[in-house]
Amino acid sequence: MVAGLSTIYLTNQKKAQAPTWMPNGRLFDDFSGVDLTAFGVHVTQATADESAVVLAQDDQQYFREGVMTTPAFSLPEFKHLIISWNALTPPKTSVEAQARVWVNGHWSDWHSWGHWSTNLNSASVEDDISDPEVTVDTDTLRVLTGTADKAQLRAILRSSDPSQTPVLKLLGASVDPVSTDLRKDPRPISIDRVLPAPAYSQEIRDPQLAPGICSPTTISMAVNAQSADILPEEAALKNYDTSYEGFGNWAFSSALAGSMGYEAFTVYTDLNGLRRQIQDGFPVGVSVRYTNDTTQTELPYVENAPGATFGHLLLVTGFTQKDGIEYVAVNDSYAASDETVSRLYRLDQFDAAWQSRVAYIVRAPYNGYEQIMQPVRFAVDVTLASDQQHLEIRQGGAALTMAPQPTTQPEAYAKSTTTVLATFDDATPAATTAALPMTYLTIDESGRVAFDLSEIKERHPLATSMTLYVIRMSQPTLTGTLAL
């Protein structure tokens, strides 16, 4: 901690905790005693949770914008920094996280990770080229000349609705230190434990999303291991980066878990960092690249891997030994089926595949935030249309029409991207909804959901009802039931 930080930044030592120290980062996760007259503009501590920051009010209306800034803090010398935030973003609100770093004897410009919200389309910054010394490439700050050894963070809270405010719970950063090789395994922590976690294959999900949703599928498995019940498609359509045109933004992914009440952040760490999380009972998402083909020498070889990938996220669920060989237990969504997702990878081969040393840490929910652990879903009325070939969906009495959807992965996803899926009551009960067999339905050119009742009854002769999920980009899921 920077000298004097606790006396300048924090004004009430009995209430507030100092920023959480990590060997290569900081987490600011308790704002209850922060002097917001010095470190904030138009922000205040939340009434219901003084450890969180919200927009201040003027005449009972929230300001449109407020800023929360951390003190500067020292870090090991680095060239790469990733940032994390946990925030709740009601409709018409968003959060923007920024950082600046001390490089070559002066502060860099402030650099943005874009605007983020679970209820608005989120976007990282494109073409961050104005600063010749530092840039942000989607989710990673890169020092272009020399190295940096200090950072300062700030969060900008925005609302276009004077009755709504975002809620900031955590702001943090982690760096890949140049003086410590995180790719070398330190003296290993002794552990032989594999955690139970849901196993989801991304390959069997909505065909228009399936090829690119390893990151939201990994987050879904991580939070659902802690009693949440989110579908990978729901996670994906809240995690899409419209600038990057993909679902794998590291900062957005941990922020998604944070939006469900979990303490979640992205870090650079080593194998012991993973082992500690497993010891604590939390599976960890990691960024890997690998092949199962020994002749594909440009990628690290991993025996028992499902294929080849130049960039992929999977969930580490444990460490174990078998016949004297150390293994990492994983849930790898690249597998062809849910039943084959859980695998053992040799530790040495996993180690080579995990060259990024990037990890998603998803810990227990914040105290008092357990009620938001589930995705937001609104009830709708679902009926069979008179032509017996479509479903009619009504919300508040109004008929819902949607844009036609592609049946394969598009080059980029439109704001109207929608997944429609159904589950049936003849299925064997499962611990989470995502583990149930899914039927994906098509939105045709008329903007209606195509539905062949006779075909459904032929496939599900014992089913008496169907539950429909309409999952939309950056909007609450709509769900309703239909008697068969």
SESELO-928619 format. One record per residue (C-alpha): x, z, y. Coordinates in Angstrom, 3 decimals, decimal comma, m for minus. Example, Ala and Ser with C-alpha at 12.3 -4.5 7.8 and 13.67 -1.06 7.14 Angstrom:
+----------+----------+----------+
!       xx !       zz !       yy !
+----------+----------+----------+
!   12,300 !    7,800 !   m4,500 !
!   13,670 !    7,140 !   m1,060 !
+----------+----------+----------+
***
This chain:
+----------+----------+----------+
!       xx !       zz !       yy !
+----------+----------+----------+
!    0,000 !    0,000 !    0,000 !
!    1,248 !   m0,857 !    3,447 !
!    2,454 !    2,261 !    5,263 !
!   m0,244 !    3,810 !    7,405 !
!   m3,036 !    1,804 !    5,813 !
!   m5,030 !    4,809 !    4,641 !
!   m5,023 !    6,469 !    8,074 !
!   m5,792 !    3,326 !   10,056 !
!   m8,162 !    1,454 !    7,770 !
!  m10,080 !    4,403 !    6,329 !
!  m11,766 !    6,925 !    8,615 !
!  m13,417 !    9,200 !    6,059 !
!  m11,090 !   10,165 !    3,236 !
!  m13,735 !   12,219 !    1,444 !
!  m16,035 !    9,253 !    0,994 !
!  m13,793 !    6,250 !    0,639 !
!  m11,280 !    5,170 !   m1,931 !
!   m8,078 !    3,451 !   m0,916 !
!   m7,797 !   m0,200 !   m1,984 !
!   m7,124 !   m0,536 !   m5,706 !
!   m3,463 !   m1,303 !   m6,272 !
!   m2,326 !   m3,871 !   m8,825 !
!    1,323 !   m4,788 !   m9,435 !
!    0,644 !   m8,253 !   m8,053 !
!   m2,495 !   m7,835 !   m5,962 !
!   m5,055 !   m5,663 !   m4,170 !
!   m8,758 !   m5,031 !   m4,582 !
!  m10,761 !   m3,772 !   m1,617 !
!  m13,769 !   m2,393 !   m3,458 !
!  m14,988 !    0,580 !   m1,411 !
!  m15,853 !    0,021 !    2,242 !
!  m17,643 !    3,341 !    2,794 !
!  m14,938 !    4,828 !    5,010 !
!  m13,621 !    1,692 !    6,674 !
!  m13,377 !    1,738 !   10,458 !
!  m15,534 !   m1,329 !   11,053 !
!  m15,055 !   m1,055 !   14,803 !
!  m11,464 !   m2,123 !   14,151 !
!  m11,840 !   m4,255 !   11,022 !
!  m15,295 !   m5,761 !   11,434 !
!  m17,413 !   m7,801 !   13,806 !
!  m21,218 !   m7,573 !   13,549 !
!  m21,000 !   m5,845 !   10,157 !
!  m21,803 !   m2,340 !    8,969 !
!  m21,965 !   m0,259 !    5,812 !
!  m25,133 !   m0,855 !    3,775 !
!  m27,701 !    1,934 !    3,999 !
!  m28,479 !    1,866 !    0,277 !
!  m24,806 !    1,611 !   m0,743 !
!  m22,258 !    2,738 !    1,825 !
!  m19,419 !    1,246 !   m0,228 !
!  m20,806 !   m2,231 !    0,553 !
!  m20,733 !   m4,222 !    3,801 !
!  m23,715 !   m6,066 !    5,299 !
!  m24,513 !   m7,792 !    8,569 !
!  m25,321 !   m5,464 !   11,435 !
!  m28,672 !   m5,676 !   13,174 !
!  m29,698 !   m6,258 !   16,752 !
!  m33,295 !   m5,290 !   17,537 !
!  m34,027 !   m5,048 !   13,793 !
!  m32,770 !   m8,564 !   13,136 !
!  m29,548 !   m9,323 !   11,283 !
!  m26,826 !  m11,148 !   13,150 !
!  m26,317 !  m14,711 !   11,961 !
!  m22,630 !  m14,089 !   11,279 !
!  m20,298 !  m11,151 !   10,800 !
!  m16,677 !  m10,732 !    9,756 !
!  m14,973 !   m8,107 !    7,605 !
!  m11,144 !   m8,170 !    7,713 !
!   m8,701 !   m6,207 !    5,586 !
!   m5,398 !   m4,861 !    6,838 !
!   m2,314 !   m6,866 !    5,960 !
!   m0,708 !   m5,758 !    2,702 !
!    2,604 !   m6,367 !    1,001 !
!    2,905 !   m8,284 !   m2,258 !
!    5,720 !   m9,427 !   m4,528 !
!    7,126 !  m12,742 !   m3,320 !
!    4,805 !  m15,535 !   m4,385 !
!    3,947 !  m19,191 !   m4,063 !
!    0,420 !  m19,014 !   m5,527 !
!   m2,461 !  m16,695 !   m4,578 !
!   m6,028 !  m16,530 !   m5,839 !
!   m8,803 !  m14,647 !   m4,111 !
!  m11,922 !  m12,895 !   m5,423 !
!  m15,107 !  m11,540 !   m3,943 !
!  m18,249 !   m9,876 !   m5,249 !
!  m21,325 !  m10,414 !   m3,118 !
!  m25,079 !  m10,617 !   m3,293 !
!  m26,440 !  m13,642 !   m1,441 !
!  m30,228 !  m13,629 !   m0,990 !
!  m31,911 !  m16,907 !    0,029 !
!  m30,473 !  m18,456 !    3,211 !
!  m27,312 !  m16,319 !    3,090 !
!  m23,732 !  m17,085 !    2,114 !
!  m20,209 !  m15,691 !    2,083 !
!  m16,920 !  m17,342 !    3,000 !
!  m13,627 !  m15,773 !    1,889 !
!  m10,385 !  m16,511 !    3,713 !
!   m6,737 !  m15,502 !    3,516 !
!   m3,587 !  m15,881 !    5,515 !
!   m0,071 !  m15,159 !    4,288 !
!    3,262 !  m14,139 !    5,783 !
!    5,569 !  m17,086 !    5,235 !
!    8,905 !  m17,985 !    6,796 !
!    8,715 !  m15,044 !    9,212 !
!    5,224 !  m15,610 !   10,614 !
!    1,551 !  m15,663 !    9,688 !
!    0,076 !  m18,857 !    8,368 !
!   m3,254 !  m20,194 !    9,539 !
!   m6,365 !  m18,679 !    7,993 !
!   m7,312 !  m20,670 !    4,897 !
!  m10,807 !  m20,828 !    3,445 !
!  m12,164 !  m20,839 !   m0,113 !
!  m15,307 !  m22,542 !    1,215 !
!  m18,857 !  m21,294 !    1,498 !
!  m20,452 !  m19,664 !   m1,520 !
!  m23,952 !  m18,546 !   m2,424 !
!  m26,094 !  m18,251 !   m5,528 !
!  m29,072 !  m19,561 !   m3,544 !
!  m27,422 !  m22,396 !   m1,607 !
!  m25,139 !  m25,171 !   m2,774 !
!  m21,555 !  m23,873 !   m2,750 !
!  m18,500 !  m25,881 !   m1,772 !
!  m14,765 !  m25,304 !   m1,623 !
!  m12,723 !  m26,827 !    1,191 !
!  m11,584 !  m30,425 !    0,875 !
!   m8,317 !  m31,781 !    2,274 !
!   m6,851 !  m28,501 !    3,558 !
!   m3,837 !  m30,233 !    5,107 !
!   m3,581 !  m28,983 !    8,711 !
!   m1,040 !  m26,242 !    7,892 !
!    2,323 !  m27,742 !    6,817 !
!    3,373 !  m24,522 !    5,065 !
!    0,246 !  m23,410 !    3,174 !
!   m2,776 !  m25,072 !    1,605 !
!   m5,750 !  m24,110 !   m0,550 !
!   m6,369 !  m26,445 !   m3,458 !
!   m9,985 !  m25,684 !   m4,503 !
!   m9,407 !  m22,103 !   m5,698 !
!   m5,658 !  m21,520 !   m5,310 !
!   m3,566 !  m20,957 !   m2,190 !
!   m0,193 !  m22,665 !   m2,501 !
!    2,844 !  m21,925 !   m0,355 !
!    4,451 !  m25,309 !    0,289 !
!    7,678 !  m24,154 !    1,951 !
!    9,546 !  m21,022 !    0,903 !
!    7,648 !  m18,000 !   m0,377 !
!    5,193 !  m15,464 !    1,041 !
!    5,258 !  m11,675 !    0,631 !
!    2,232 !  m10,411 !    2,581 !
!   m1,415 !  m11,352 !    2,795 !
!   m4,499 !  m10,509 !    4,787 !
!   m8,066 !  m11,256 !    3,720 !
!  m11,356 !  m11,612 !    5,496 !
!  m14,935 !  m12,323 !    4,507 !
!  m17,437 !  m14,056 !    6,767 !
!  m21,042 !  m13,092 !    6,064 !
!  m23,705 !  m15,570 !    7,194 !
!  m27,494 !  m15,674 !    7,291 !
!  m29,950 !  m18,186 !    8,715 !
!  m32,819 !  m15,740 !    8,123 !
!  m32,851 !  m12,709 !   10,476 !
!  m34,558 !  m10,648 !    7,758 !
!  m31,851 !  m11,253 !    5,134 !
!  m28,185 !  m10,293 !    4,790 !
!  m25,499 !  m10,902 !    2,198 !
!  m23,955 !   m7,799 !    0,630 !
!  m20,170 !   m7,670 !    0,163 !
!  m18,964 !   m5,388 !   m2,643 !
!  m15,385 !   m6,516 !   m3,290 !
!  m12,657 !   m8,598 !   m1,710 !
!   m9,292 !   m9,010 !   m3,396 !
!   m6,279 !  m11,167 !   m4,110 !
!   m3,783 !  m11,679 !   m6,910 !
!   m0,486 !  m13,575 !   m6,880 !
!    1,825 !  m15,165 !   m9,402 !
!    5,095 !  m13,393 !   m8,487 !
!    8,242 !  m15,503 !   m8,422 !
!   10,452 !  m12,574 !   m9,511 !
!    8,409 !  m11,545 !  m12,563 !
!    7,723 !  m14,011 !  m15,349 !
!    4,180 !  m13,236 !  m16,440 !
!    4,681 !  m15,744 !  m19,237 !
!    7,063 !  m13,359 !  m21,024 !
!    5,316 !  m10,791 !  m23,191 !
!    6,374 !   m7,299 !  m22,082 !
!    6,769 !   m4,575 !  m24,662 !
!    3,357 !   m5,065 !  m26,280 !
!    0,678 !   m2,435 !  m26,096 !
!   m0,257 !   m1,614 !  m29,674 !
!   m3,832 !   m2,709 !  m30,281 !
!   m5,850 !   m3,965 !  m33,232 !
!   m9,362 !   m4,458 !  m31,925 !
!  m11,871 !   m7,302 !  m31,763 !
!  m14,866 !   m6,790 !  m29,481 !
!  m18,336 !   m8,066 !  m30,315 !
!  m19,447 !  m10,777 !  m27,891 !
!  m21,996 !  m13,587 !  m27,957 !
!  m20,600 !  m16,897 !  m29,197 !
!  m21,890 !  m20,006 !  m27,422 !
!  m20,804 !  m23,588 !  m27,942 !
!  m20,936 !  m25,620 !  m24,759 !
!  m21,070 !  m28,751 !  m26,915 !
!  m24,695 !  m28,143 !  m27,967 !
!  m25,998 !  m27,387 !  m24,474 !
!  m27,746 !  m29,772 !  m22,085 !
!  m25,963 !  m33,119 !  m22,667 !
!  m25,643 !  m33,850 !  m18,937 !
!  m23,781 !  m30,548 !  m18,442 !
!  m22,096 !  m29,844 !  m21,773 !
!  m18,697 !  m31,544 !  m21,280 !
!  m17,817 !  m29,564 !  m18,142 !
!  m19,252 !  m26,062 !  m18,485 !
!  m16,511 !  m24,122 !  m20,271 !
!  m16,116 !  m21,759 !  m17,303 !
!  m19,804 !  m20,810 !  m16,860 !
!  m20,175 !  m20,583 !  m20,642 !
!  m17,232 !  m18,170 !  m20,731 !
!  m18,767 !  m16,082 !  m17,938 !
!  m22,105 !  m16,115 !  m19,787 !
!  m20,470 !  m14,739 !  m22,928 !
!  m18,623 !  m12,085 !  m20,909 !
!  m21,660 !  m10,740 !  m19,048 !
!  m24,010 !  m11,102 !  m22,011 !
!  m21,600 !   m8,938 !  m24,004 !
!  m22,625 !   m6,217 !  m21,522 !
!  m26,415 !   m6,546 !  m21,914 !
!  m27,072 !   m9,418 !  m19,518 !
!  m29,111 !  m12,382 !  m20,755 !
!  m28,121 !  m15,484 !  m18,812 !
!  m28,195 !  m19,012 !  m20,212 !
!  m25,009 !  m21,093 !  m19,834 !
!  m27,026 !  m23,701 !  m17,947 !
!  m28,222 !  m21,039 !  m15,506 !
!  m24,637 !  m19,931 !  m14,963 !
!  m23,471 !  m23,527 !  m14,551 !
!  m26,035 !  m24,522 !  m11,933 !
!  m25,192 !  m21,415 !   m9,887 !
!  m21,459 !  m22,087 !  m10,264 !
!  m21,218 !  m25,746 !   m9,255 !
!  m18,693 !  m26,597 !   m6,553 !
!  m20,036 !  m29,614 !   m4,672 !
!  m16,607 !  m30,437 !   m3,188 !
!  m14,659 !  m30,101 !   m6,429 !
!  m17,615 !  m31,689 !   m8,263 !
!  m17,204 !  m29,351 !  m11,185 !
!  m18,046 !  m25,982 !  m12,665 !
!  m14,526 !  m24,585 !  m13,102 !
!  m13,689 !  m23,080 !   m9,697 !
!  m11,949 !  m19,808 !  m10,677 !
!  m13,051 !  m17,886 !   m7,586 !
!  m16,657 !  m19,072 !   m7,855 !
!  m16,750 !  m18,101 !  m11,542 !
!  m15,783 !  m14,453 !  m11,063 !
!  m18,060 !  m14,334 !   m8,000 !
!  m20,924 !  m15,444 !  m10,240 !
!  m20,386 !  m12,417 !  m12,485 !
!  m20,103 !  m10,248 !   m9,373 !
!  m23,451 !  m11,553 !   m8,128 !
!  m25,029 !  m10,038 !  m11,247 !
!  m23,733 !   m6,585 !  m10,347 !
!  m20,525 !   m6,610 !  m12,385 !
!  m17,116 !   m5,742 !  m10,979 !
!  m15,449 !   m9,093 !  m11,543 !
!  m12,303 !  m10,728 !  m10,226 !
!   m9,759 !  m13,401 !  m11,071 !
!   m6,128 !  m12,398 !  m11,532 !
!   m2,738 !  m13,565 !  m12,629 !
!   m1,737 !  m11,284 !  m15,482 !
!    0,267 !  m11,071 !  m18,702 !
!   m0,612 !  m10,407 !  m22,333 !
!   m0,589 !   m6,664 !  m21,756 !
!   m3,133 !   m7,196 !  m18,991 !
!   m5,435 !   m8,756 !  m21,577 !
!   m4,696 !   m5,996 !  m24,075 !
!   m5,647 !   m3,310 !  m21,544 !
!   m9,011 !   m4,945 !  m20,907 !
!   m9,686 !   m5,148 !  m24,643 !
!   m8,704 !   m1,478 !  m24,958 !
!  m11,250 !   m0,684 !  m22,244 !
!  m13,940 !   m2,637 !  m24,101 !
!  m14,134 !   m5,766 !  m21,934 !
!  m13,503 !   m9,326 !  m23,197 !
!  m11,510 !  m11,532 !  m20,817 !
!  m11,835 !  m15,177 !  m19,803 !
!   m8,592 !  m17,163 !  m19,662 !
!   m7,560 !  m20,647 !  m18,553 !
!   m5,751 !  m22,632 !  m21,257 !
!   m4,621 !  m26,117 !  m22,251 !
!   m3,953 !  m27,087 !  m25,863 !
!   m4,217 !  m29,580 !  m28,700 !
!   m4,831 !  m29,321 !  m32,436 !
!   m2,776 !  m32,478 !  m33,000 !
!    0,930 !  m31,893 !  m33,673 !
!    1,743 !  m35,428 !  m32,490 !
!    0,239 !  m34,855 !  m29,020 !
!    3,412 !  m33,351 !  m27,625 !
!    2,338 !  m33,198 !  m23,971 !
!    0,077 !  m30,238 !  m24,808 !
!    0,821 !  m26,906 !  m26,532 !
!   m0,214 !  m26,961 !  m30,181 !
!   m2,785 !  m24,402 !  m31,334 !
!   m3,660 !  m24,338 !  m35,002 !
!   m7,412 !  m24,013 !  m35,621 !
!   m8,301 !  m25,196 !  m32,112 !
!  m11,350 !  m27,489 !  m31,970 !
!   m9,655 !  m30,375 !  m30,161 !
!   m7,434 !  m31,263 !  m27,218 !
!   m7,938 !  m30,230 !  m23,591 !
!   m5,855 !  m30,413 !  m20,424 !
!   m7,858 !  m27,589 !  m18,832 !
!  m10,301 !  m25,195 !  m20,451 !
!  m11,700 !  m21,654 !  m20,234 !
!  m12,301 !  m19,438 !  m23,250 !
!  m13,077 !  m15,779 !  m23,886 !
!  m10,478 !  m13,452 !  m25,415 !
!  m12,282 !  m10,853 !  m27,533 !
!   m9,375 !   m9,046 !  m29,166 !
!   m5,998 !   m8,817 !  m30,848 !
!   m5,419 !   m8,380 !  m34,563 !
!   m2,992 !   m9,029 !  m37,424 !
!   m3,409 !  m10,943 !  m40,649 !
!   m0,748 !  m11,238 !  m43,355 !
!    1,845 !   m9,926 !  m40,917 !
!    1,016 !  m12,519 !  m38,240 !
!   m0,366 !  m11,516 !  m34,830 !
!   m3,521 !  m13,270 !  m33,702 !
!   m5,661 !  m13,447 !  m30,591 !
!   m9,390 !  m13,399 !  m31,295 !
!  m11,285 !  m15,808 !  m29,058 !
!  m14,720 !  m17,226 !  m28,460 !
!  m13,919 !  m20,864 !  m27,726 !
!  m16,910 !  m22,796 !  m26,387 !
!  m15,188 !  m26,108 !  m27,217 !
!  m16,299 !  m25,526 !  m30,823 !
!  m18,972 !  m27,842 !  m32,187 !
!  m21,485 !  m25,086 !  m32,979 !
!  m22,232 !  m21,475 !  m32,120 !
!  m21,285 !  m20,514 !  m35,665 !
!  m17,729 !  m21,845 !  m35,226 !
!  m17,026 !  m20,493 !  m31,717 !
!  m15,315 !  m17,260 !  m32,842 !
!  m11,769 !  m18,073 !  m33,952 !
!   m8,319 !  m16,615 !  m34,459 !
!   m5,383 !  m18,269 !  m32,694 !
!   m1,801 !  m17,334 !  m33,506 !
!   m0,489 !  m15,159 !  m30,695 !
!    2,613 !  m17,286 !  m30,137 !
!    0,549 !  m20,472 !  m29,929 !
!   m2,092 !  m18,904 !  m27,686 !
!    0,726 !  m17,617 !  m25,472 !
!    2,024 !  m21,154 !  m24,983 !
!   m1,465 !  m22,503 !  m24,314 !
!   m2,122 !  m19,831 !  m21,676 !
!    0,612 !  m21,001 !  m19,309 !
!   m1,543 !  m20,523 !  m16,202 !
!   m1,722 !  m16,729 !  m16,770 !
!   m5,103 !  m16,841 !  m14,987 !
!   m7,784 !  m14,458 !  m16,265 !
!  m11,374 !  m13,568 !  m15,420 !
!  m11,795 !   m9,793 !  m15,479 !
!  m15,444 !   m8,768 !  m15,918 !
!  m15,888 !   m5,016 !  m15,994 !
!  m18,922 !   m2,717 !  m16,050 !
!  m21,711 !   m3,037 !  m13,458 !
!  m21,365 !   m1,200 !  m10,181 !
!  m23,219 !    2,093 !  m10,143 !
!  m26,795 !    1,421 !   m9,074 !
!  m26,557 !   m2,340 !   m9,576 !
!  m27,769 !   m2,384 !  m13,174 !
!  m31,158 !   m3,744 !  m12,075 !
!  m29,640 !   m7,105 !  m11,022 !
!  m27,782 !   m7,741 !  m14,275 !
!  m30,335 !  m10,373 !  m15,300 !
!  m30,769 !  m13,857 !  m13,804 !
!  m33,586 !  m14,324 !  m11,299 !
!  m36,543 !  m16,030 !  m12,983 !
!  m39,981 !  m16,807 !  m11,567 !
!  m43,081 !  m17,215 !  m13,726 !
!  m44,960 !  m20,534 !  m13,712 !
!  m48,035 !  m21,883 !  m15,477 !
!  m47,299 !  m24,458 !  m18,177 !
!  m50,052 !  m26,654 !  m19,641 !
!  m50,252 !  m29,855 !  m21,649 !
!  m51,241 !  m32,847 !  m19,523 !
!  m54,347 !  m34,827 !  m20,386 !
!  m52,238 !  m37,711 !  m21,699 !
!  m50,772 !  m35,357 !  m24,337 !
!  m47,314 !  m36,746 !  m23,438 !
!  m46,257 !  m34,557 !  m20,523 !
!  m46,200 !  m30,953 !  m19,414 !
!  m47,780 !  m29,850 !  m16,181 !
!  m45,910 !  m27,052 !  m14,406 !
!  m47,563 !  m25,171 !  m11,579 !
!  m46,035 !  m22,553 !   m9,319 !
!  m48,510 !  m20,676 !   m7,167 !
!  m51,107 !  m23,306 !   m8,008 !
!  m48,969 !  m26,201 !   m6,753 !
!  m47,842 !  m28,866 !   m9,211 !
!  m44,082 !  m29,098 !   m9,607 !
!  m42,431 !  m32,513 !   m9,620 !
!  m38,747 !  m33,045 !  m10,224 !
!  m36,191 !  m35,812 !   m9,958 !
!  m35,464 !  m37,814 !  m13,124 !
!  m32,361 !  m36,516 !  m14,896 !
!  m29,531 !  m38,348 !  m16,687 !
!  m29,163 !  m37,819 !  m20,421 !
!  m25,349 !  m37,904 !  m20,325 !
!  m22,740 !  m36,418 !  m17,994 !
!  m22,870 !  m38,086 !  m14,539 !
!  m19,837 !  m38,650 !  m12,320 !
!  m21,188 !  m36,030 !   m9,910 !
!  m24,213 !  m33,782 !   m9,914 !
!  m27,002 !  m34,101 !   m7,359 !
!  m28,656 !  m31,181 !   m5,590 !
!  m31,717 !  m32,012 !   m7,685 !
!  m29,895 !  m31,461 !  m11,001 !
!  m32,277 !  m29,708 !  m13,372 !
!  m32,178 !  m28,612 !  m16,999 !
!  m35,452 !  m28,199 !  m18,884 !
!  m35,252 !  m26,451 !  m22,236 !
!  m37,614 !  m24,742 !  m24,627 !
!  m37,417 !  m22,037 !  m27,275 !
!  m40,018 !  m21,396 !  m29,977 !
!  m41,352 !  m18,216 !  m31,527 !
!  m40,582 !  m19,407 !  m35,073 !
!  m36,860 !  m18,818 !  m34,496 !
!  m34,984 !  m15,896 !  m36,010 !
!  m34,658 !  m13,227 !  m33,289 !
!  m31,294 !  m13,227 !  m31,504 !
!  m29,473 !  m10,711 !  m29,318 !
!  m29,539 !  m13,106 !  m26,354 !
!  m31,746 !  m16,017 !  m25,379 !
!  m28,759 !  m18,377 !  m25,330 !
!  m28,236 !  m17,788 !  m29,058 !
!  m31,697 !  m19,150 !  m29,912 !
!  m32,147 !  m22,775 !  m31,016 !
!  m32,862 !  m24,908 !  m27,947 !
!  m34,874 !  m28,068 !  m27,475 !
!  m33,919 !  m30,011 !  m24,356 !
!  m36,724 !  m31,912 !  m22,677 !
!  m36,497 !  m35,000 !  m20,482 !
!  m37,710 !  m35,437 !  m16,919 !
!  m38,904 !  m39,028 !  m16,853 !
!  m39,200 !  m41,528 !  m14,012 !
!  m42,537 !  m40,022 !  m12,949 !
!  m40,825 !  m36,679 !  m12,251 !
!  m42,691 !  m34,988 !  m15,090 !
!  m41,438 !  m33,311 !  m18,250 !
!  m41,944 !  m35,596 !  m21,239 !
!  m43,441 !  m33,713 !  m24,181 !
!  m44,629 !  m35,033 !  m27,544 !
!  m46,816 !  m32,291 !  m29,009 !
!  m47,114 !  m33,898 !  m32,436 !
!  m43,345 !  m34,215 !  m32,729 !
!  m42,868 !  m30,602 !  m31,640 !
!  m45,397 !  m29,377 !  m34,209 !
!  m43,691 !  m31,424 !  m36,893 !
!  m40,349 !  m29,831 !  m36,047 !
!  m41,787 !  m26,333 !  m35,588 !
!  m44,756 !  m26,052 !  m37,975 !
!  m44,751 !  m22,239 !  m37,885 !
!  m44,437 !  m21,872 !  m34,119 !
!  m47,450 !  m20,568 !  m32,197 !
!  m45,924 !  m20,598 !  m28,712 !
!  m43,117 !  m22,149 !  m26,703 !
!  m41,173 !  m20,665 !  m23,781 !
!  m40,097 !  m23,184 !  m21,172 !
!  m37,114 !  m22,761 !  m18,823 !
!  m36,691 !  m24,979 !  m15,762 !
!  m33,146 !  m24,379 !  m14,506 !
!  m32,322 !  m25,775 !  m11,077 !
!  m29,228 !  m26,103 !   m8,931 !
!  m28,746 !  m22,952 !   m6,804 !
!  m32,357 !  m21,848 !   m7,259 !
!  m34,130 !  m19,285 !   m9,421 !
!  m35,091 !  m20,384 !  m12,920 !
!  m38,760 !  m21,085 !  m13,568 !
!  m40,178 !  m19,937 !  m16,886 !
!  m43,554 !  m20,043 !  m18,586 !
!  m45,166 !  m20,109 !  m22,032 !
!  m47,363 !  m22,658 !  m23,759 !
!  m49,563 !  m21,918 !  m26,763 !
!  m49,084 !  m24,494 !  m29,506 !
+----------+----------+----------+
***
